[in-house]
Each structure stands twice: as structure tokens, then as C-alpha cells.
Amino acid sequence: MNGHKLGISGFLMVAGVVAGMLGAAYAEEPALNIPLPATEPVLDSGTNAPVSTNALPVVVPVSSTNEVKTVLPAVVPGPVTVATIPELDQSAAWKSAQWQVGTRYTQVKLQDKTRGTPGNGSFFGTITEISEKQDGWPNKIYLQYRLFDSPVWFGLSYDHVTAHTMDDGNGDGIPDASGGDGDEEIQGVIPYLQAAWDNSTRLTPYAQAGIAYYQAKFLPNSWGENGMRWVNAKGNVTGIELAGGLNVRLYKNVSADLFAKYMKVDDITGDWYYAYGAHGGPFVMTMSYVAYGAGLNWRF
């Protein structure tokens, strides 16, 4: 019995000693103080605050051999701002130009191409019909200048129109196969004012009005070469121009030009003669016409 009690007492004593030693060892072990990682910054999507770039690198010891490792702080991207480049106005140079030069090809249609009967109210003699002769070349040159930085331009253009006479010797109303007696030609200049509505598109509509100053001349064919017959008529006539069109800008200050006009020309009047000076009768040429065509121009 006493031996049994002694055994229990000894076991308790030994356990107490061991517990004391463990408690002392635990009390001497330094507690690990490991800091928790920093909380990631929360970005406010509603602000445009720039990301700070003033953070300093952190030096962290790696081992007891004095080896160090540099850890750069994480860069958190902020809102991206896209720079907007203003769109260039491609029509600015076109709108600000002061001069414009160009040329056109036009098709002409005479307005009064028949007149009376042979010897009675005809153009002259047996000439009862005229027809237009087309130039065939883009020779209607013009130059204009912008007034006072406005939509109004002052211009000067060249014009040329030819009418071919058709003979109806037998009075059947059909021009003879032998043709006529020659051509009536007018050529000159047209000062005009133009209003052009420039805008942000490539299309510039315009309208213009002017006064034409023509030199008129009758060009006889072979019947007048021997001095048997000739025409004595006005050498200068005027006309009123009403026109409009559309410039279509092709590249920078170069544009195509669509054009139409009505020209009211004064009648060319006079007399014609035959048989070495015998008076043949009155001479009249009606040169009013409409024209349409296209061309190219350049502003500078």
C-alpha cells in the first residue's frame, strides 16, 4: 500500500517538474511579431486623382549573410485620359482664298435660229436660218477676286460665240445643201459679280450676273472674196449675263465646276451689199443664247 502511494506521489512530482521546465522554456522564447500586409488602396472610380509616384523602395533583409533584396512598391494604374486632337478644317484654305482662276468648256444653244422667208424678214437675203458652232475647247477663261472677305466676288471672263448662216434659196424652209454665206462671230469680256456660298462640305453653289462687251464681225465665205457682196453692221454690242453653278472641291484648293447661263445679246443690225455696192437689204443677227458646261478652277 505504502509502495503504491509512493509510486503515485513520485509520478506527480516528476510531472510537475517537467511542466515547470516547459513553462520556463516557453516564457524565454521571444514572441513572433509578424505585421500583417498593408491593405490595398481602394480606388475611387469617380475621381481622376493621379497615381502617386513618390513611394520609396523598401529594403528587406533576406538572410543573416547581409544579403538584401529591394522590393519596389506596386504601382496601381489610375484612370486613363485620352487626349483629343481637334479635327482640321480641310475647307479653311478654300474659304479664306482671295483669288480664283479657271476655265470652262461650254455647249451653246442659240435662242432665235430661224427668221422670215427669203428676202422678207430673213436674217439677210435668202439666209433664213442660223446654227451654233461649238468651240470644242475649254477656252472660257475667267479670273475673280473676293471683295472685303465676304461671299461676294468680282470677276472677269472671256466669251466667244459663232453662228453659222444657212441659205434657203428656193424658199422651201429647208437649208440648202450648198450651205450659207458665212459666220457671225462675237467675242469679248464679261465683268460680273458672283455670290458663292462656301461651307464645310466640298460643294460651293454660286450665282452671278454680269454685262458682256462684245466685238461683232461677219466672216463671209467664198462669195465675199471677190468684193461682190459684203456686210456693213455693228461692230460692238452688249449683253446681260445671268448664270449659276456648283464648285465641287477635288483636292485642297482645286475644284471641278458645273456651270449654266443665259445670255441676252443685243441684235446685230446693219446692211448687206451685192453687185459692187448695190444695196441688198437689211442685215440682222440674233445672238442671244443659253450655255452649259464644266471646267476646273483653283483658288489661291
Summary of the structure (lengths in Angstrom):
residues: 300
radius of gyration: 51.2
end to end distance: 132.0
largest distance: 184.7
contacts: 751
relative contact order: 0.14
helix: 12%
strand: 48%
